[in-house]
Amino acid sequence: MLRVCAAVAGAVVLLIVGFLVVESLPALRDVGLGRFFGDPSWHPAAGVRGGRFNLVPMIVGTLLTTAGALAVAAPLGVASALFCRFYAPKFAAGAYRRIVELLAGIPSVVYGFWGLVVLVPLIARLQPPGTSLLAGIAVLSLMILPTTALVADAAIAAVPTEYLRAAAALGLSRRGTIFGVVLPAARAGILTGVLLATARALGETMAVLMVCGNVPQIPHSLFDPVRTLTANIALEMGYAMHTHRAALFVSGLVLMVLVAGLVAAAALLSRRAADA
């Protein structure tokens, strides 16, 4: 039964990849792969000859929003897990975990709506128009923080009690125990949480669509509007036809390649962490 379930899961992934490849073939054949990275801009509705198919601004926007959100959420998530396990009173730690679990269950459109009506006007006071890379990073950070915090908390809780007792017997301080014993032992689990958070950030659509401004350009500052690959598909798939539609499937295929690269890198890091 386990083998059948594993085979079904693998087959679903292969079918998704195959579907994306088949739907992308008309654009890859008629436009060519080079134009998706070398055209001056993104304007595919004009057709193969008059259209422009540059995906680089959306790729850059996706990577920047994801990297910025991880830079904020990953340290905060691990720090909150350590606080709950080693510093907070038991009742406070339990209440905090319930709040984090509640944050994890909030739909992404609610985060996007909050960012649009609260966060974007605040940023607009500093630098118009407000819908920007900074807004996307802030909203995504809040969205993936529960994932990193909860998985890090579970990884830290799984550290064998014998390790902690040995650290106490050696006279290590709480800080020394955390940095010398707990974090190295829980490293693989924490990396898994970061991987899950990164995958969610890469695949997020509605929230970033509402707060990032959706301008297909490479940003030069945190206050510039950007467009991600997922938002690009959601915005244009409703009216896209022929080559334009196939080009949007190329966007999805590029996103799939990014996720596959992320999974491969995370597997390599986890293997090295386990060996260490």
C-alpha positions in Angstrom: 0.0 0.0 0.0 2.8 2.4 0.8 4.5 1.7 -2.5 1.2 2.3 -4.4 0.7 5.6 -2.5 4.3 6.7 -3.3 3.9 5.7 -6.9 0.7 7.7 -7.2 2.3 10.8 -5.6 5.2 10.5 -8.0 2.9 10.0 -11.0 0.9 13.1 -10.1 4.1 15.2 -10.1 5.2 13.8 -13.4 1.8 14.4 -14.9 1.9 18.1 -13.8 5.3 18.5 -15.3 4.2 16.8 -18.5 1.1 19.0 -18.8 3.2 22.1 -18.4 5.7 21.0 -21.0 2.9 20.1 -23.5 1.1 23.4 -23.0 4.4 25.3 -23.3 5.6 23.7 -26.5 3.8 26.1 -28.9 5.5 29.1 -27.3 8.8 27.4 -27.1 8.6 26.3 -30.7 7.3 29.5 -32.2 9.0 32.1 -30.0 12.1 30.2 -28.9 13.6 29.9 -25.4 16.0 32.7 -25.9 13.4 35.4 -26.3 11.9 34.6 -22.9 15.2 35.8 -21.4 16.3 38.3 -24.0 13.3 40.3 -25.1 13.1 44.0 -24.0 9.9 43.6 -22.0 6.7 41.5 -21.5 3.9 42.1 -23.9 2.9 38.8 -25.5 -0.6 39.7 -26.6 0.7 41.2 -29.9 1.6 37.8 -31.2 4.8 35.9 -32.1 6.3 38.6 -34.3 5.1 41.8 -32.6 5.0 40.4 -29.0 7.6 40.6 -26.3 8.1 37.7 -24.0 10.8 38.6 -21.4 10.2 36.6 -18.2 13.3 37.9 -16.4 11.5 40.8 -14.5 8.9 38.3 -13.1 11.7 35.8 -12.2 13.6 38.5 -10.4 10.4 39.7 -8.6 9.6 36.2 -7.5 13.1 35.6 -6.2 13.4 38.9 -4.4 10.1 38.7 -2.6 10.8 35.1 -1.5 14.4 35.9 -0.4 13.3 39.0 1.5 10.5 37.2 3.2 12.8 34.3 4.2 15.4 36.8 5.6 12.8 38.1 7.9 10.7 35.1 8.8 13.3 32.3 9.2 15.3 34.0 12.0 12.1 35.1 13.7 10.5 31.7 13.5 13.5 29.9 14.9 13.9 32.5 17.7 10.2 32.2 18.6 10.6 28.4 18.8 13.6 28.7 21.1 11.7 31.3 23.2 8.8 28.9 23.7 11.0 25.9 24.5 13.6 27.5 26.8 12.5 30.9 28.1 8.7 31.3 28.2 6.5 30.1 31.0 4.5 27.0 30.1 1.2 28.8 29.9 2.6 31.6 27.8 4.3 29.2 25.4 1.0 27.3 24.9 -0.9 30.5 24.2 1.8 31.6 21.8 1.6 28.3 19.9 -2.1 28.6 19.6 -1.7 32.1 18.1 0.9 30.9 15.6 -1.4 28.0 14.6 -4.2 30.5 14.0 -2.0 32.6 11.8 -1.1 29.5 9.8 -4.8 28.9 9.1 -5.7 32.4 7.8 -6.4 32.4 4.0 -3.9 34.2 1.9 -6.5 36.6 0.5 -7.1 37.9 4.0 -3.4 38.7 4.3 -3.5 40.4 1.0 -6.5 42.5 1.9 -4.9 43.5 5.2 -1.7 44.5 3.3 -3.7 46.4 0.7 -5.8 48.5 3.2 -3.2 48.9 6.0 0.3 48.2 4.9 0.3 49.8 1.4 -1.0 53.2 2.7 1.7 53.2 5.3 4.4 52.6 2.8 2.9 55.2 0.4 3.5 57.8 3.1 7.2 57.0 2.9 7.4 56.5 -0.9 4.5 56.4 -3.3 2.8 54.4 -4.7 2.9 52.0 -1.8 2.3 48.8 -3.8 5.8 47.6 -3.9 8.5 44.9 -3.3 8.6 46.0 0.3 4.9 45.4 0.7 5.2 42.0 -0.8 8.1 41.0 1.4 6.2 42.2 4.5 3.0 40.3 3.7 4.9 37.1 2.7 7.0 37.3 5.9 3.9 37.3 8.0 2.4 34.4 5.9 5.4 32.1 6.2 6.4 32.9 9.7 3.9 30.3 11.2 5.4 27.6 9.0 9.0 28.2 10.1 8.0 28.7 13.7 5.9 25.6 14.1 8.3 23.3 12.2 11.3 24.7 14.1 9.4 24.1 17.4 8.7 20.5 16.4 12.3 19.9 15.4 13.6 21.4 18.7 11.1 19.3 20.7 12.5 16.2 19.0 16.0 16.7 20.3 16.7 13.8 22.6 16.5 14.6 26.3 19.8 12.8 26.8 21.5 15.6 24.8 20.1 18.2 27.2 21.1 16.2 30.3 24.6 15.7 29.0 24.9 19.5 28.3 23.7 20.2 31.8 26.1 17.7 33.3 28.9 19.4 31.4 27.9 22.7 33.0 26.8 24.4 29.8 24.8 27.6 30.1 21.3 27.9 28.5 22.8 29.9 25.7 25.6 27.3 25.3 23.2 24.5 25.2 21.0 26.2 22.6 23.9 27.1 20.2 26.1 24.1 20.9 23.6 21.3 21.2 20.0 22.1 20.3 20.4 24.0 17.0 23.0 21.5 15.6 20.8 18.5 16.5 17.6 20.2 15.1 19.3 21.6 12.0 17.7 19.1 9.5 14.2 19.8 10.8 14.7 23.5 10.8 16.0 23.3 7.2 12.8 21.4 6.3 10.7 24.2 7.8 12.6 26.8 5.8 12.1 24.7 2.6 8.3 24.5 3.2 8.2 28.2 3.9 10.2 28.9 0.7 7.9 26.7 -1.4 4.8 28.6 0.0 6.4 32.0 -0.7 7.3 31.0 -4.3 3.8 29.7 -5.0 1.9 32.5 -3.3 -0.4 34.3 -5.7 -3.3 36.3 -4.3 -1.5 38.2 -1.5 1.4 39.3 -3.7 -1.0 40.2 -6.5 -2.8 42.6 -4.2 0.2 44.4 -2.7 3.1 44.2 -5.2 1.8 46.5 -7.9 2.1 44.0 -10.8 4.5 46.0 -13.0 6.8 43.7 -15.0 10.0 45.4 -14.3 13.3 44.8 -12.4 13.1 46.8 -9.2 15.8 49.2 -8.3 14.6 49.8 -4.7 12.3 48.2 -2.1 9.6 50.8 -3.0 9.4 49.8 -6.7 6.4 47.8 -7.9 7.1 44.2 -9.1 5.3 41.3 -10.6 5.8 37.7 -9.7 5.4 34.6 -11.9 2.3 33.4 -10.1 0.7 36.9 -10.3 1.6 37.1 -14.0 -0.4 33.8 -14.7 -3.3 34.8 -12.5 -3.6 38.3 -14.1 -3.5 37.3 -17.8 -4.8 33.7 -18.1 -8.4 34.8 -18.2 -8.0 36.5 -21.6 -4.8 34.9 -23.0 -5.1 33.0 -26.3 -2.8 31.1 -28.6 0.9 32.0 -28.1 0.1 34.3 -25.2 -1.6 31.4 -23.3 1.3 29.1 -24.1 3.8 31.8 -22.8 1.9 31.8 -19.5 2.5 28.1 -19.3 6.2 28.7 -19.8 5.9 31.0 -16.7 4.5 28.0 -14.8 7.2 25.7 -16.2 9.9 28.2 -15.0 8.3 28.3 -11.6 8.3 24.5 -11.5 12.0 24.5 -12.3 12.7 27.0 -9.5 10.9 24.8 -7.0 12.7 21.7 -8.2 16.0 23.4 -7.8 15.0 24.5 -4.3 14.0 21.0 -3.4 17.3 19.6 -4.7 19.3 22.2 -2.8 17.4 21.6 0.4 17.9 17.8 0.1 21.7 18.4 -0.4 21.8 20.6 2.7 19.8 18.2 4.8 22.1 15.3 3.8 25.2 17.4 4.7 23.5 18.4 8.0 22.7 14.7 8.8 26.3 13.6 8.0 27.7 16.4 10.2 
